[in-house]
C-alpha cells in the first residue's frame, strides 16, 4: 500500500530486488502514468522462481527518484509471501483505493457474517465492515432502484474483518442497493438510504 504527496508528473519510485550479488528493478511506478498524488494504492509485485534466484541474503528495497521539494511516498503494509512450487502466482497489479481500509482487531468483539454498513441512513459516507474468509478480490457495487450501477469499488481483501470508509456524497437522495462479493461465497445485498 502506498500514498504519494507532492510528486511532479513523471517522478517515480521503484521496487528493487537483491539476488545475493546485484540489484534489479522489479517494478516501477511513475506519477501521472501509474499513480496520482493524494490517493491510496495497493500494488502487487510477483517474482517468479523461473526468472529470479532466492538466496538466504535476498533483499527488497524501495527507491524514489524525486526532486528535493518535499516529494514523498508513504509505504505501509508491505507483505512478502512465499508460494509453494507449482502454485499459481497473482502477477503484478496496481489499483487505486479511494477509501480508508483497515483490518479490525478481532479482540474488540466485532462479529460479522458477510458485511455490515453504517450509518444507514447516511448523508455523505458509509463504513463497510466486511468479513472475508480468505484473501480475495472483493467488489462493492451500489445500484439505484432502476438497477443502474452508480458506484463501484474493488480491493484486495485480507482474511478477517476489514473496515472500509466509502464516500457516497455524490449520490442523489434516495434508496440504493449495496452488493458486496468476494468470489468465495460472499455475495450479499443490503439497502442503503441516502439523505
C-alpha positions as CSV (number, residue, x, y, z in Angstrom):
1,X,0.0,0.0,0.0
2,X,1.3,3.5,-0.8
3,X,0.3,7.1,-0.9
4,X,2.1,9.9,-2.8
5,X,2.3,13.5,-1.8
6,X,3.7,16.4,-3.9
7,X,5.3,14.3,-6.7
8,X,5.6,16.1,-10.0
9,X,4.4,14.5,-13.3
10,X,6.9,11.8,-14.3
11,X,8.7,11.5,-11.0
12,X,8.8,7.9,-9.9
13,X,9.8,5.2,-7.5
14,X,10.9,1.6,-7.9
15,X,10.7,-1.8,-6.1
16,X,14.2,-3.4,-6.3
17,X,15.3,-6.9,-5.6
18,X,18.8,-8.1,-4.4
19,X,19.6,-11.6,-5.6
20,X,22.7,-12.0,-3.4
21,X,25.1,-10.3,-5.8
22,X,23.3,-7.4,-7.6
23,X,20.1,-5.3,-7.5
24,X,17.5,-5.3,-10.2
25,X,14.3,-3.2,-10.7
26,X,11.2,-5.5,-10.5
27,X,8.5,-2.8,-10.6
28,X,8.4,1.0,-11.3
29,X,5.6,3.5,-10.7
30,X,5.6,7.0,-12.3
31,X,3.3,9.9,-11.2
32,X,0.8,10.6,-14.0
33,X,1.2,7.2,-15.6
34,X,0.7,4.7,-12.7
35,X,-0.4,6.9,-9.8
36,X,-1.6,10.3,-8.8
37,X,-0.9,12.3,-5.6
38,X,-3.2,12.2,-2.6
39,X,-4.7,8.7,-3.5
40,X,-4.1,5.4,-1.7
41,X,-3.0,2.5,-3.9
42,X,-2.4,-1.2,-3.4
43,X,0.2,-2.9,-5.6
44,X,1.3,-6.5,-6.0
45,X,4.7,-7.5,-7.4
46,X,5.4,-11.2,-8.2
47,X,8.9,-12.6,-8.6
48,X,8.7,-16.0,-10.4
49,X,11.3,-18.6,-9.5
50,X,11.9,-19.3,-13.2
51,X,13.3,-15.7,-13.6
52,X,14.9,-15.0,-10.1
53,X,17.0,-16.7,-7.6
54,X,16.1,-16.6,-3.9
55,X,19.3,-16.9,-1.8
56,X,19.2,-16.6,2.0
57,X,20.6,-13.0,1.8
58,X,17.9,-11.7,-0.7
59,X,16.6,-8.2,-0.1
60,X,13.9,-5.9,-1.2
61,X,14.1,-2.1,-1.2
62,X,12.1,0.9,-2.4
63,X,13.9,3.7,-4.1
64,X,12.4,7.1,-5.0
65,X,13.6,9.4,-7.8
66,X,12.0,12.7,-7.0
67,X,13.2,16.3,-6.5
68,X,14.0,17.8,-3.1
69,X,10.8,19.9,-2.8
70,X,9.1,17.7,-0.2
71,X,8.1,14.9,-2.6
72,X,7.1,11.9,-0.5
73,X,5.9,8.3,-1.0
74,X,4.4,6.7,2.1
75,X,4.6,2.9,2.0
76,X,2.8,0.7,4.6
77,X,1.5,-2.8,5.0
78,X,4.3,-4.5,2.9
79,X,3.7,-8.2,2.8
80,X,6.2,-10.7,1.4
81,X,4.7,-14.1,0.7
82,X,6.4,-17.3,-0.5
83,X,4.4,-19.6,-2.8
84,X,4.9,-23.3,-2.9
85,X,6.2,-24.9,-6.0
86,X,3.5,-25.3,-8.7
87,X,1.1,-22.8,-7.1
88,X,-0.2,-20.0,-9.3
89,X,1.1,-16.5,-8.6
90,X,-1.1,-13.4,-8.7
91,X,1.1,-11.4,-11.1
92,X,1.8,-7.7,-11.0
93,X,-1.1,-5.3,-10.4
94,X,-1.9,-1.8,-9.1
95,X,-5.2,-0.4,-8.0
96,X,-6.4,2.9,-6.5
97,X,-8.2,2.9,-3.2
98,X,-10.3,6.0,-2.7
99,X,-11.4,4.6,0.7
100,X,-9.8,4.1,4.0
101,X,-9.1,0.4,4.7
102,X,-8.0,-1.2,7.9
103,X,-8.1,-4.7,9.4
104,X,-10.2,-4.7,12.5
105,X,-8.8,-6.2,15.7
106,X,-10.9,-9.3,16.3
107,X,-10.5,-8.9,20.1
108,X,-12.8,-5.9,20.0
109,X,-15.9,-8.1,19.9
110,X,-16.7,-7.5,16.2
111,X,-18.7,-10.4,14.9
112,X,-19.8,-10.0,11.2
113,X,-21.4,-12.5,8.9
114,X,-21.0,-11.2,5.4
115,X,-21.0,-7.4,5.7
116,X,-22.5,-4.6,7.8
117,X,-22.7,-0.9,6.9
118,X,-23.3,2.2,8.9
119,X,-24.7,4.8,9.3
120,X,-27.8,3.9,7.4
121,X,-29.5,6.3,6.5
122,X,-26.4,8.4,5.7
123,X,-25.6,11.8,4.3
124,X,-22.1,11.5,2.8
125,X,-20.1,8.4,3.9
126,X,-20.7,4.8,4.8
127,X,-18.5,2.4,6.7
128,X,-18.5,-1.2,5.4
129,X,-17.4,-3.9,7.8
130,X,-16.6,-6.9,5.6
131,X,-15.8,-10.4,6.8
132,X,-13.6,-12.2,4.3
133,X,-12.9,-15.9,4.8
134,X,-9.6,-15.9,2.8
135,X,-7.5,-13.5,0.8
136,X,-9.7,-12.5,-2.2
137,X,-10.6,-9.7,-4.6
138,X,-13.6,-8.0,-3.0
139,X,-16.0,-5.9,-5.0
140,X,-18.7,-3.4,-3.8
141,X,-21.3,-2.2,-6.2
142,X,-24.1,0.3,-5.5
143,X,-27.2,0.2,-7.7
144,X,-30.0,2.7,-7.8
145,X,-33.7,1.5,-7.8
146,X,-33.6,1.1,-11.6
147,X,-30.7,-1.3,-11.3
148,X,-28.1,1.1,-12.8
149,X,-24.6,1.0,-11.3
150,X,-23.9,4.3,-9.6
151,X,-20.7,3.5,-7.6
152,X,-18.2,0.6,-7.9
153,X,-15.1,-0.1,-5.8
154,X,-12.8,-3.1,-5.7
155,X,-9.9,-4.0,-3.3
156,X,-7.7,-6.9,-2.2
157,X,-9.4,-8.3,0.8
158,X,-7.3,-9.9,3.5
159,X,-8.7,-12.7,5.7
160,X,-10.7,-11.4,8.6
161,X,-12.8,-8.3,9.2
162,X,-11.9,-5.2,7.2
163,X,-13.4,-1.7,7.6
164,X,-13.8,0.5,4.5
165,X,-14.9,4.1,4.6
166,X,-16.7,4.9,1.3
167,X,-17.6,8.4,0.1
168,X,-21.2,8.4,-1.2
169,X,-21.7,12.2,-1.1
170,X,-22.1,12.3,-4.9
171,X,-25.2,10.1,-4.8
172,X,-28.6,11.8,-5.1
173,X,-31.0,11.4,-2.1
174,X,-33.0,8.1,-2.3
175,X,-32.9,4.3,-1.9
176,X,-29.9,2.3,-3.1
177,X,-28.8,-1.4,-3.0
178,X,-25.2,-2.2,-1.9
179,X,-23.8,-5.6,-3.1
180,X,-20.6,-7.0,-1.7
181,X,-19.0,-10.0,-3.5
182,X,-15.7,-11.7,-2.8
183,X,-15.9,-14.6,-5.3
184,X,-15.6,-17.1,-2.5
185,X,-19.2,-17.3,-1.3
186,X,-19.8,-13.8,0.0
187,X,-22.5,-12.3,-2.3
188,X,-24.8,-10.2,-0.2
189,X,-27.1,-7.2,-0.9
190,X,-28.3,-4.6,1.6
191,X,-30.5,-1.5,1.3
192,X,-28.9,2.0,1.7
193,X,-30.8,5.2,2.2
194,X,-29.0,8.4,1.2
195,X,-30.4,11.6,2.8
